[in-house]
Every structure is written in structure tokens, then in C-alpha cells.
Amino acid sequence: MTVSLEQLRRCHFAVDLGAARTRVYVKGAGLVVDQPSAAAVNTRSGALIAVGEFAEQMTGRTPDYIKVVRPVSGGTVVDIEMAQRMLRHLMGDKTHRMLRRKPRLRAAACAPHGADPLAQRATVETLVGLGARRVELVDTLIAAAVGCGLPVERPEATMVMVCGAAATQVAVLSLGSIVAAERVPVGGEAVDHAIVQHLRHAHELVLPTQSVRPLHLALSGNGLTSQGPASAEIHGRDVATGLARSVRVDTAAVRDAIQTPLTAVLDGIGKVLRDCPPDLVADLADRGIVMVGGSALLPGFDQMLRRATGMPVHIAERPDVCAAQGLGAMLEGRIEPLQLHPLAA
């Protein structure tokens, strides 16, 4: 399955449905939506109470009859109806009405590398429910590479790593196509889970949902390296008593807990490099790896990869929106013509 830039230029809007955040790019208007992929629902009436940032803030703080749901998991739409309702509210009435007036409305969307036909169909049906008559799917790796300015159309190797919430995707690209790629089911959520489990077992402390991400700041400075801060004070709930309690956490132990899920990412990078022709690997010795995605901002992650691979590692400017910006560049025709291979297995 291939999609050409000519087909993408006919699209009116593009959607990057991620497990953590949803982004919508409208042709001629730019990025109009960048919100968490969350919706709060009244389970008694079925009414939608909130979406995006407000729904995210409700997580873990609602009464029994209000449920915060995430219609996207691992880059795959798991609840089509709720995803449609969430997108309509995030886009707003004005944007949605403007798009619905377009004759033969076309949409583009990111799809994870190696997505199965059912996952692709779920994404297509979600956008068809918004009024799209045709939906073009583009591999997230291609979109992210274009969005961070990599010369994907040239006959030389570029390596991109998309660090998502639920998975990490790694690929080497050349001549607008994916030469070798690997999808590792480890992302920012796995890192969060490792931190939560460490605090529960080592300190008998349950960490509030909203406090996991700020804990990453305890790894600031040199991040995952041993020269970071020695300790950090963490507030949570005691496992035995249920009372609020504060503990000082040894950040070296937290770094050790994080290493386990990140090792799988290193294995994925190694597999991609082994599957590449030697000439392309030689190109990467100078250019290295470009990291995109929200989890690329984990303090010290780039330094750990640099030490483990011996290659330069760069974090893209605004790594979290690269995939959406790449789709936008294709819609606006801002890259050289080439035949894209969006969903190569």
C-alpha cells in the first residue's frame, strides 16, 4: 500500500491520534488541536463532560459515576465512537463546520509502523465518522521524519526514533522509504509504571497519577546518568495506612528501575542496525539518531542512547509535534515529490 504526495495534497486536514495526545492539522490554518487524548463521561447518562486537558486533570479525582476514558491505546483507536466524539469537541464547532462544507472532504492520519488491517480500519472509520470521504494513512515514522526536517527523499540514511507513550518506533529511511524498522512495545507509560512499582515495593508508597511525570524532574541535570541529584522528596499515600506520607527517594535507585524498560529500546535499535545494508549504517555514524515524540524529553535518555550506541543522538526541535507537522508539510506540499511507502510491514 502506497500513497503519493499528490494524494496527500488533496487532503483538507490531518490527524495524529496518539495514546497520550491528539493533534489536528488543518490545511491553511496549521496545528489547531494539541490536547491529551482523554474524555470524561457520565456513566449514568452517557453525556460527555470534558475532553482534552480538562478531562486529563480529572484523572483519579472523579466520583464513581464519572469515568475518564482514553479511546486510543498504543496508537490504535480502541473506541471508535468515543474517539469521534472527542475529536468533534476538540476541533470545535467552527472548525468542524468549515471542514464539513468541503466537497469530498479528505483526511490524512498517522498509523503506527506495522499496524494491522483492523487498526488501520479503526482509524479510517473514526475519520469517516467526522465526514471524511477518503482517508490516507501515512506511517508515523515517515511523518515524524518529515516533520523534524530530515532529508528523507535523498539516497542516504537517516535514522528516526519515535518515542511514544505506549511504544517506541525506530527506523532507517532512504529514498523516501523505510529500509528497516522495529516497533518496541515500550514507551513513556512503561517508564512511569517502573517508577510507580519501585516506589510501591521499596517505600510502600502509592504515587498519585498526576505525580508520575513530575518525578522525572528528579532525574534532571544529567538525567539517567549517575551524576544527577542524589535524592528527591516524593509525596504519596502509604500502602498500609492509606495516610498521606512523604519520603526521600534515592534517585540512583529510580534510575536503575527505569533502565529495565529502556533496555528493550536499545535492543530494538540494535536489530534495526543489523537489518540495514552496511553502506547506510556508515552514513549513520556521522548523522546518528534523531529522537521525536513526547517521551524523547525524558531527562538523560539521549545521553544513555549516545553511550550505548556510540552514535550521535539529537532531540528534534519540538519533538512532540513532529508527526503532525510532517503530515501538515505533506498537505501543504512543502517537501520534494517522492513516492511514500506509509505502512510497510
Order of alpha helices (4+ residues) and beta strands (2+ residues): beta-alpha-beta-beta-beta-beta-beta-alpha-beta-beta-beta-alpha-beta-alpha-beta-alpha-beta-beta-beta-alpha-beta-alpha-beta-beta-alpha-alpha-beta-alpha-beta-alpha-beta
